[in-house]
Amino acid sequence: MRWRIELAFKRLKSLIGLRAPPAKDPRIAKPWILAHFLIALVTEPLSQELGVSPP
């Protein structure tokens, strides 16, 4: 089960280009991370439906 979780995070990171937040200030980093996860929630089902793999 843990391996599946690791693979899911790896796929999400490559799908949305998730890297380290641009700032260490939690007021900036938290919305940045949440926005990327929101993008992932929208694009992941679409990529599976279209059969598109992240670069």
N, C-alpha and C positions, 0 to 999 in steps of 0.2 A: 504494500500500500504506500509506503514512504517513497518508493521509487517512482510510482505514478505521480505523486505530488511533485517530486523533483522535476520530472519530465514536463509536467504541466507548467511549472514556473519557468522552466527554460524556454518552453514554447512561447509563453506570454512575453517574456523578456525580449525574445527575438521578434515577435509579432509587433510589439509596440515600441521597440527600441528603448526599453527601460534601462536606464543607467542610474548613476548616483544623482540625487537631487542637485540642482544648481546652487543651493545654499544650505548652510547648516542651521539656519534659523528655522525652528519648527513652524513658525507662522507662514513661511514660504514653502518649505519642503513638504508639509502635509498636503496642501492643496495640489501641489505638483504631482505627488504620488497618486492621490485620489483621482485626479484628472486622467492620468495614464491608465489606471485600472478601469475607469469608466470607458475609455477608448477600447480597452481590451474586451470588456463585456459586449460592446457593440460589434467589434470587428471579428472576434473569434467565431461566432456562429456563421457570419458571412463568409469567412475564409473556408470553413468546413463545407458550407453549401456550394461554394463555387469551386472547391478543390484547389484553392490557391494556397501555396506554402510561402511563409515569410522568406525574404532574401537571406 
